[in-house]
């Protein structure tokens, strides 16, 4: 009995050991599984972090994409609005062209009428000369047939030449009187301002190279030297005598390497004709319509224009119509300001102006709002020219004038970062296009 119990005890002990071994093995398996699970959890956590990082990146890209889509939507809306305005702009341009054609036709008819009057005057003069000669011949024949006194009278030929001279002088005085009625203020200033010679005799090879609301610009050649010149015809009926005189005196007296050179001026057919140097590179507008300028060229043009503006402002002159078509280029690299028809001369008693003049898309906000303004309106306009050179057109160019004025007065220039310009150019244009005039740079400050 004791041996059986001992045998059972041994079997129980062996069974217990087996169970302990099994339990230890199960425990090891569990620990191994737990370790594997921890490793898998760690891997999953790493993957989770990576996925979160990728999600954030995708969210940022999505945000950028949404911003780009919004910009594209705004541009699309603007283009659609521009497209709606193109028809009206074209119709307006066609009306202007028709009005210009009518004006040119009237000018041609006026010139033909004056030429006819001139020919009739010459014929009358010749008829008067023939009549005087015939009367003198009849008197001579009568004197020959009648007894001669001891002291014969003087010949009638000197009196006939005097009559002819008097007729010529009278005709010249009538022409001068006709010119003086059309522009009396210029005649009173005398030949120190304008000449009364014949343009067509001194200059040849006339060719139209531009036209505007105030007149026409021609290219011609000096008959004596063969030098090319630009001749600007100022229609006094459209521009007015005071404005024409101001433009003439400013461009005549304010000489600077960055201002187009004045040569001489004439008064003929009721118009003022300014003879200026010919810039063989054409206008900046012709260049930007064909291609976008690189930053280096934009910087050069802006620097040269600022030098001209700094000179004008130091002499109390505001240009008031800075735009690409009024900036002329030379093939030698020269850059010059032109067209002073809208300029203003400041005086101590009147150091600010309020009149709304200029070209709408280049006007400063204070101009379109009818506020007093000074020379810094020109630096704003130059900033718009900078955008024009970089993007090919001025902001709001396809808007109606009223809409463009509203946007300029309310927003100023478009946000420069939307134009995707280089940072240095953005900084310079930002100084030019400050809505706050006090923060806007002057021409002299921007040069420095």
C-alpha positions as CSV (number, residue, x, y, z in Angstrom):
1,X,0.0,0.0,0.0
2,X,2.8,2.3,0.8
3,X,4.5,1.5,-2.5
4,X,1.3,2.3,-4.4
5,X,1.1,5.6,-2.7
6,X,4.7,6.3,-3.4
7,X,4.1,5.3,-7.0
8,X,1.1,7.6,-7.3
9,X,3.1,10.4,-5.6
10,X,5.8,10.0,-8.2
11,X,3.3,10.0,-11.1
12,X,1.6,13.1,-9.6
13,X,5.0,14.8,-9.3
14,X,5.9,13.9,-12.9
15,X,2.5,15.1,-14.1
16,X,3.1,18.3,-12.1
17,X,6.5,18.8,-13.6
18,X,5.0,18.2,-17.1
19,X,2.3,20.8,-16.4
20,X,4.9,23.2,-15.1
21,X,7.0,22.7,-18.3
22,X,3.9,23.1,-20.4
23,X,2.9,26.2,-18.5
24,X,6.4,27.6,-18.8
25,X,6.4,26.9,-22.5
26,X,3.0,28.5,-22.9
27,X,4.3,31.5,-20.9
28,X,7.3,31.7,-23.2
29,X,5.1,31.6,-26.2
30,X,2.9,34.3,-24.7
31,X,5.9,36.5,-24.0
32,X,7.2,35.9,-27.5
33,X,3.8,36.8,-28.9
34,X,3.5,39.8,-26.7
35,X,7.0,41.0,-27.8
36,X,6.0,40.5,-31.4
37,X,2.8,42.4,-30.8
38,X,4.7,45.2,-29.2
39,X,7.0,45.4,-32.2
40,X,4.1,45.4,-34.5
41,X,2.5,48.2,-32.4
42,X,5.7,50.2,-32.6
43,X,5.8,49.6,-36.4
44,X,2.2,50.7,-36.7
45,X,2.9,53.8,-34.6
46,X,5.7,54.7,-36.9
47,X,3.5,54.2,-39.9
48,X,0.8,56.2,-38.2
49,X,3.3,59.1,-37.7
50,X,4.4,58.9,-41.3
51,X,0.7,58.8,-42.4
52,X,-0.1,61.8,-40.3
53,X,2.9,63.7,-41.8
54,X,1.7,62.8,-45.3
55,X,-1.8,63.9,-44.4
56,X,-0.5,67.2,-43.2
57,X,1.5,67.6,-46.4
58,X,-1.6,66.7,-48.5
59,X,-3.7,69.2,-46.5
60,X,-1.1,71.9,-47.2
61,X,-1.0,71.0,-50.9
62,X,-4.8,71.0,-50.9
63,X,-4.9,74.4,-49.3
64,X,-2.4,75.7,-51.9
65,X,-4.4,74.1,-54.7
66,X,-7.5,75.7,-53.4
67,X,-5.8,79.1,-53.2
68,X,-4.5,78.6,-56.8
69,X,-8.0,77.6,-57.9
70,X,-9.4,80.7,-56.2
71,X,-6.8,82.9,-58.0
72,X,-7.6,81.2,-61.3
73,X,-11.3,81.7,-60.6
74,X,-10.7,85.4,-60.0
75,X,-8.5,85.7,-63.1
76,X,-11.2,83.8,-65.1
77,X,-13.9,86.1,-63.8
78,X,-11.7,89.1,-64.6
79,X,-11.0,87.7,-68.1
80,X,-14.7,87.1,-68.6
81,X,-15.4,90.7,-67.5
82,X,-12.6,91.9,-69.8
83,X,-14.1,90.0,-72.7
84,X,-17.4,91.7,-72.1
85,X,-15.7,95.0,-72.1
86,X,-13.7,94.4,-75.2
87,X,-16.7,95.0,-77.5
88,X,-17.4,98.3,-75.8
89,X,-13.7,99.3,-76.0
90,X,-13.5,98.4,-79.7
91,X,-16.7,100.4,-80.4
92,X,-15.2,103.3,-78.5
93,X,-12.0,103.0,-80.5
94,X,-13.9,102.9,-83.8
95,X,-15.8,106.0,-82.8
96,X,-12.5,107.7,-82.0
97,X,-11.0,106.6,-85.3
98,X,-14.0,108.0,-87.2
99,X,-13.7,111.3,-85.3
100,X,-10.0,111.4,-86.1
101,X,-10.7,110.7,-89.8
102,X,-13.3,113.5,-89.8
103,X,-10.8,115.9,-88.1
104,X,-8.1,115.0,-90.6
105,X,-10.5,115.5,-93.4
106,X,-11.4,118.9,-92.0
107,X,-7.7,119.8,-91.6
108,X,-7.1,118.8,-95.2
109,X,-10.0,120.8,-96.4
110,X,-8.8,123.8,-94.3
111,X,-5.3,123.5,-95.8
112,X,-6.7,123.3,-99.3
113,X,-8.8,126.3,-98.7
114,X,-5.9,128.3,-97.3
115,X,-3.8,127.2,-100.4
116,X,-6.6,128.4,-102.6
117,X,-6.8,131.7,-100.8
118,X,-3.1,132.1,-101.1
119,X,-3.2,131.4,-104.9
120,X,-6.1,133.8,-105.3
121,X,-4.1,136.5,-103.4
122,X,-1.1,135.9,-105.7
123,X,-3.3,136.2,-108.7
124,X,-4.8,139.4,-107.4
125,X,-1.3,140.7,-106.8
126,X,-0.3,139.8,-110.3
127,X,-3.4,141.4,-111.8
128,X,-2.7,144.5,-109.8
129,X,0.8,144.6,-111.0
130,X,-0.3,144.1,-114.7
131,X,-2.9,146.9,-114.2
132,X,-0.3,149.3,-112.8
133,X,2.1,148.5,-115.6
134,X,-0.7,149.0,-118.2
135,X,-1.6,152.4,-116.7
136,X,2.0,153.4,-116.6
137,X,2.4,152.4,-120.3
138,X,-0.7,154.4,-121.2
139,X,0.6,157.4,-119.3
140,X,3.9,157.2,-121.0
141,X,2.3,157.0,-124.4
142,X,0.2,160.1,-123.6
143,X,3.2,162.0,-122.4
144,X,5.1,161.0,-125.6
145,X,2.3,162.4,-127.8
146,X,1.9,165.6,-125.8
147,X,4.5,168.5,-125.5
148,X,7.2,167.7,-123.0
149,X,8.0,170.3,-120.2
150,X,11.5,171.4,-119.6
151,X,11.8,169.3,-116.4
152,X,10.2,165.9,-117.3
153,X,8.5,164.1,-114.4
154,X,10.0,160.9,-112.9
155,X,9.2,157.5,-114.4
156,X,6.1,155.6,-113.2
157,X,8.1,152.3,-112.8
158,X,9.3,153.1,-109.3
159,X,5.7,153.8,-108.2
160,X,4.5,150.5,-109.7
161,X,7.2,148.6,-107.7
162,X,6.2,150.4,-104.6
163,X,2.6,149.4,-105.2
164,X,3.6,145.8,-105.6
165,X,5.6,145.9,-102.4
166,X,2.7,147.5,-100.5
167,X,0.4,144.7,-101.8
168,X,2.9,142.0,-100.6
169,X,3.2,143.6,-97.2
170,X,-0.5,144.0,-96.9
171,X,-1.0,140.3,-97.7
172,X,1.7,139.3,-95.1
173,X,0.0,141.4,-92.5
174,X,-3.4,139.8,-93.3
175,X,-1.8,136.3,-92.9
176,X,-0.3,137.3,-89.6
177,X,-3.6,138.7,-88.5
178,X,-5.3,135.4,-89.4
179,X,-2.8,133.5,-87.4
180,X,-3.0,135.8,-84.4
181,X,-6.8,135.4,-84.2
182,X,-6.4,131.6,-83.9
183,X,-3.6,131.9,-81.3
184,X,-3.1,135.5,-80.2
185,X,-1.1,134.6,-77.1
186,X,1.7,133.0,-79.1
187,X,2.0,135.9,-81.5
188,X,2.2,138.4,-78.6
189,X,5.2,136.4,-77.3
190,X,6.9,137.0,-80.7
191,X,9.6,135.0,-82.4
192,X,11.3,134.2,-79.2
193,X,8.8,131.3,-78.7
194,X,7.6,130.3,-82.2
195,X,8.7,130.9,-85.7
196,X,6.4,131.8,-88.6
197,X,8.4,130.1,-91.3
198,X,7.4,127.4,-93.8
199,X,7.9,123.9,-92.3
200,X,7.5,122.1,-95.7
201,X,10.5,124.0,-97.1
202,X,12.8,123.2,-94.1
203,X,11.7,119.6,-93.5
204,X,11.0,116.8,-96.1
205,X,9.9,113.2,-96.2
206,X,7.0,113.6,-93.8
207,X,5.6,110.4,-92.3
208,X,2.9,109.9,-89.6
209,X,4.3,107.9,-86.7
210,X,1.7,108.6,-84.0
211,X,-1.5,110.4,-83.2
212,X,-3.6,111.3,-80.2
213,X,-6.5,113.5,-79.0
214,X,-4.3,116.6,-79.2
215,X,-2.7,116.2,-82.6
216,X,-0.4,114.1,-84.7
217,X,3.4,113.2,-84.6
218,X,5.4,113.0,-87.8
219,X,8.9,111.9,-88.7
220,X,10.6,114.2,-91.1
221,X,14.1,115.1,-92.3
222,X,16.0,118.4,-92.1
223,X,16.4,119.4,-95.8
224,X,19.8,121.0,-95.0
225,X,21.4,118.4,-92.8
226,X,19.4,115.2,-93.5
227,X,18.9,114.7,-89.8
228,X,15.7,112.9,-88.7
229,X,13.4,114.8,-86.4
230,X,10.0,114.3,-84.8
231,X,7.4,117.0,-85.5
232,X,4.5,117.2,-83.1
233,X,1.4,119.0,-84.4
234,X,-0.7,120.5,-81.5
235,X,-4.3,121.0,-82.4
236,X,-5.1,124.2,-80.5
237,X,-8.9,123.6,-80.8
238,X,-8.5,120.4,-78.7
239,X,-5.6,121.1,-76.4
240,X,-6.1,124.9,-75.9
241,X,-3.6,127.7,-76.1
242,X,-2.7,127.8,-72.5
243,X,-1.8,124.1,-72.4
244,X,0.1,124.3,-75.6
245,X,2.2,127.2,-74.4
246,X,2.9,125.4,-71.1
247,X,4.1,122.3,-72.9
248,X,6.2,124.4,-75.3
249,X,7.9,126.4,-72.5
250,X,8.5,123.4,-70.3
251,X,10.1,121.2,-72.9
252,X,12.0,124.3,-74.3
253,X,13.4,125.4,-70.9
254,X,13.8,122.1,-68.9
255,X,16.7,120.4,-70.6
256,X,17.9,117.1,-69.2
257,X,19.4,113.9,-70.6
258,X,16.3,112.0,-69.7
259,X,13.8,114.5,-71.4
260,X,13.3,114.5,-75.1
261,X,15.3,117.4,-76.7
262,X,13.5,120.5,-78.0
263,X,14.8,121.9,-81.3
264,X,12.4,124.6,-82.5
265,X,8.7,125.4,-82.9
266,X,6.5,127.0,-85.5
267,X,3.0,128.5,-85.8
268,X,1.3,127.5,-89.0
269,X,-2.3,126.9,-90.1
270,X,-3.6,127.8,-86.7
271,X,-1.6,124.9,-85.1
272,X,1.6,124.8,-83.1
273,X,4.3,122.5,-84.5
274,X,7.1,121.3,-82.1
275,X,10.3,120.0,-83.7
276,X,12.0,117.5,-81.4
277,X,14.8,115.0,-81.5
278,X,13.8,111.7,-83.2
279,X,14.1,108.6,-80.9
280,X,14.9,105.7,-83.2
281,X,13.9,103.1,-80.7
282,X,10.3,104.1,-80.6
283,X,8.1,104.1,-77.5
284,X,8.3,101.7,-74.6
285,X,4.6,100.8,-75.4
286,X,5.7,99.3,-78.7
287,X,8.3,97.1,-76.9
288,X,6.0,95.8,-74.1
289,X,3.3,95.0,-76.6
290,X,5.7,92.5,-78.2
291,X,7.6,90.9,-75.3
292,X,8.0,91.0,-71.5
293,X,11.1,92.8,-70.2
294,X,13.6,91.0,-67.9
295,X,14.3,92.5,-64.5
296,X,17.6,94.1,-65.5
297,X,15.9,96.0,-68.4
298,X,13.0,97.0,-66.2
299,X,15.4,98.4,-63.6
300,X,17.3,100.4,-66.2
301,X,14.2,102.0,-67.6
302,X,12.9,102.9,-64.1
303,X,16.2,104.4,-63.1
304,X,16.4,106.6,-66.2
305,X,12.8,107.7,-65.8
306,X,13.4,108.5,-62.1
307,X,16.3,110.7,-63.1
308,X,14.1,112.6,-65.4
309,X,11.3,112.9,-62.9
310,X,13.7,114.0,-60.1
311,X,14.9,116.8,-62.4
312,X,11.3,117.9,-63.2
313,X,10.1,117.7,-59.6
314,X,13.2,119.8,-58.5
315,X,12.0,122.4,-61.0
316,X,8.4,122.3,-59.7
317,X,7.0,120.4,-62.7
318,X,4.6,117.5,-62.5
319,X,4.4,115.4,-65.7
320,X,0.9,113.9,-64.8
321,X,0.8,111.5,-67.8
322,X,3.6,109.0,-67.2
323,X,2.9,105.8,-69.2
324,X,4.7,103.5,-71.6
325,X,3.6,105.4,-74.7
326,X,5.2,108.6,-73.3
327,X,8.6,107.0,-72.6
328,X,10.8,107.0,-75.7
329,X,13.8,104.8,-76.3
330,X,17.0,105.2,-78.4
331,X,18.9,102.4,-80.0
332,X,21.9,103.7,-78.0
333,X,20.2,102.7,-74.8
334,X,18.8,106.2,-74.0
335,X,15.5,106.5,-72.2
336,X,13.6,109.9,-72.3
337,X,10.3,111.3,-71.1
338,X,8.0,112.9,-73.7
339,X,4.6,114.5,-74.2
340,X,4.2,117.3,-71.6
341,X,0.7,118.3,-72.8
342,X,-0.8,117.6,-69.4
343,X,2.1,118.8,-67.2
344,X,1.6,121.2,-64.3
345,X,4.0,123.9,-63.1
346,X,3.8,124.4,-59.3
347,X,4.2,127.8,-57.6
348,X,4.6,128.6,-53.9
349,X,1.0,129.9,-53.8
350,X,-0.2,126.7,-55.4
351,X,1.9,123.8,-54.4
352,X,-0.9,121.2,-54.9
353,X,-3.3,120.4,-57.8
354,X,-6.7,118.8,-57.8
355,X,-7.7,118.5,-61.5
356,X,-8.3,114.9,-62.7
357,X,-6.0,114.7,-65.7
358,X,-3.9,111.9,-67.1
359,X,-4.6,108.4,-68.4
360,X,-7.0,106.5,-66.2
361,X,-5.2,103.2,-65.6
362,X,-1.9,105.1,-64.7
363,X,-3.6,107.6,-62.3
364,X,-2.7,107.7,-58.6
365,X,-5.6,107.0,-56.1
366,X,-5.5,110.6,-54.9
367,X,-6.1,111.9,-58.4
368,X,-9.2,109.7,-59.1
369,X,-10.6,110.7,-55.7
370,X,-10.3,114.4,-56.5
371,X,-7.9,115.0,-53.6
372,X,-5.0,117.6,-53.6
373,X,-1.9,116.0,-55.0
374,X,1.8,116.7,-55.7
375,X,4.8,115.3,-57.6
376,X,4.4,111.8,-56.1
377,X,1.6,111.0,-58.6
378,X,4.4,110.5,-61.1
379,X,6.1,107.9,-59.0
380,X,2.8,106.0,-58.7
381,X,2.4,106.1,-62.5
382,X,6.0,104.8,-62.9
383,X,5.1,101.9,-60.6
384,X,2.2,101.0,-63.0
385,X,4.7,101.2,-65.9
386,X,6.8,98.7,-64.0
387,X,3.9,96.3,-63.9
388,X,3.3,97.1,-67.6
389,X,6.9,96.1,-68.5
390,X,6.7,92.9,-66.4
391,X,3.2,91.6,-67.4
392,X,2.6,93.3,-70.8
393,X,-0.3,95.5,-69.7
394,X,-1.4,97.9,-67.0
395,X,-3.8,96.8,-64.3
396,X,-7.5,97.3,-65.0
397,X,-6.7,98.1,-68.7
398,X,-9.8,96.2,-69.9
399,X,-12.2,97.8,-67.4
400,X,-14.4,100.7,-68.2
401,X,-13.1,104.1,-67.1
402,X,-15.6,104.4,-64.3
403,X,-14.9,100.9,-63.0
404,X,-11.1,101.4,-63.3
405,X,-11.3,104.7,-61.3
406,X,-13.4,103.0,-58.6
407,X,-10.9,100.1,-58.3
408,X,-7.9,102.5,-58.2
409,X,-9.5,104.7,-55.6
410,X,-10.6,101.8,-53.5
411,X,-7.8,99.2,-53.9
412,X,-5.0,101.0,-55.6
413,X,-2.8,98.6,-57.5
414,X,-3.4,94.8,-57.5
415,X,-1.7,92.7,-54.8
416,X,1.9,92.4,-56.2
417,X,2.4,88.9,-54.9
418,X,-0.4,87.7,-57.2
419,X,1.6,88.9,-60.1
420,X,4.4,86.4,-59.3
421,X,7.2,89.0,-59.8
422,X,10.8,88.7,-58.4
423,X,11.2,89.9,-54.8
424,X,13.4,92.8,-55.6
425,X,11.1,94.2,-58.2
426,X,8.1,93.7,-55.9
427,X,9.8,95.7,-53.2
428,X,10.6,98.6,-55.6
429,X,7.1,98.6,-57.0
430,X,5.7,98.5,-53.5
431,X,7.5,101.7,-52.7
432,X,6.0,103.3,-55.8
433,X,2.5,102.1,-55.3
434,X,1.8,103.0,-51.7
435,X,-1.8,104.1,-51.2
436,X,-0.5,106.4,-48.4
437,X,1.2,109.3,-50.1
438,X,3.4,110.0,-47.1
439,X,4.8,106.5,-47.3
440,X,5.2,106.5,-51.1
441,X,8.7,107.2,-52.3
442,X,9.6,110.4,-54.1
443,X,11.7,110.2,-57.3
444,X,14.8,111.3,-55.5
445,X,14.3,108.8,-52.6
446,X,13.7,105.9,-55.0
447,X,16.9,106.7,-56.9
448,X,18.8,106.3,-53.6
